[in-house]
Amino acid sequence: MKYEVTIGLETHVELATNSKIFCSCGGHSSPKEPNDCVCPACSGMPGMLPVMNKKVVELAVTAGLMLGCDINRYTTFDKKNYYYPDLPCAYQITQLFSPICVNGKVSVTTKNGVSEIGIKQIHMEEDAGKLVHDDWLDVSYVDFNRTSVPLIEIVTHPDFHSADEVLAYLEMLKSMFRFGNISECEEGAMRCDVNLSVRPEGATELGVRTEMKNMSSLAAIERAIKYETARHIDALERGTEVLVQETRRWDDTKGRTFPMRNKETEADYRYFPDPNLMPIVIDDEWMDEIKAKMPVSADVKAKEYADAGISEKEIEMLVSERKVCDLLDDTAALGCNKKEVAAWILTDCAGILRKNALLLSDLNISAQALSTIIKKVGEGKINRGIGKKVLTAVIEKGVDPEAYIKENSLDVQVDEGFISGVIDKAILANPAAVADYKGGKEKALQAIFGACMRELRGSGDPAVIKSLLEQKLKD
Ligand SMILES: [Zn+2]
């Protein structure tokens, strides 16, 4: 018999805000040591009240618009009550009754074609803390740094029918959110629960659904889906076990899922409206403001770059990093040619980063510094090789390009009298090469030319030196 797998996803994404969702503690990327990013509000001290972070609403709306959702202009928060040591308030503030975004739709492309995935809703909520287990000492520690870090949860309809579709969707979310500065989506900042059921092909009723948690990478999600599909089919076909609706934990080392708990229902959490937070009303003015700040999509950016004459391969590298696109656009806005800037970034900057075992995403140079170097090379004030040397110093040591050029006298030497003196000296110092050249060995000129460039420490204009040198040797 043939079977059909049906999958729905709940994806949690940590938002790239500077502070937590209901207090002023730093956001997800701030903490260095356990519990160094905690205040009375996010550690659940009695009497503390939550204050909404406006940026969270804006990022959630932006994500909703990107995923084709309707935005609820009136949205409220609810308390989800349960006890766990990483949840100091013994409830999580989330949205059940009126989530901020609903009814979205996206298309995902796999080798089998395009599928439409319905987005049921996106809601805002706070993250829980983290338990750290020390098996050696047989103790567990609790770290509240992650408590109250803002999340959006994106809930899809059960519209996926293969692991390929799931992976394509998650890759798309990741690239969309990174490009939109909604989340960096680095490891741990994007977590996905997979609801899966299997039914004989053609059946109208869905099979028993299980929810899988604890997959820490896309590869683990793929493995978990394949394992769980096989487990369901085995149970249906050979009666190996009775399937029950439950939550299961994926163990990536063992390569299988284990029962965690019977699936709770909404009633188990005693949801009720949070009386400490006012409803949020998104009026037209605020909506327009958010829309005006919406980033162009990667596709629109790619087209813009293609029009500027940038190659397809280069575009692919550029649009995978929003930061790099911003650097390119800002540098171009300072009067540089886009195609030329792209070459500097993808060849020169990337080369320097590679030597330091860094990636393009680690590039840390201001548009101002990059444009200064590119312009100076373009105007012939420094030559290309020196340009690269300056770029290296800027990237590796964070120096100011203008000051660095000045301190190291790297400007192209334009004083013809001075250059002429250097050439005369080089001719006198290399009598053998001069004799060879005069005897017809054109290549011998290179030795004298090299001596001049060394003396000028690379700051000479090669064309000028070469022509002066030839002239002098003719006399
Ligand atoms: Zn706090």
Residues whose N, C-alpha, C, O or C-beta is under 5 A from the ligand:
A	BS01	ZN	C23 S24 C25 C37 V38 C39 A41 C42
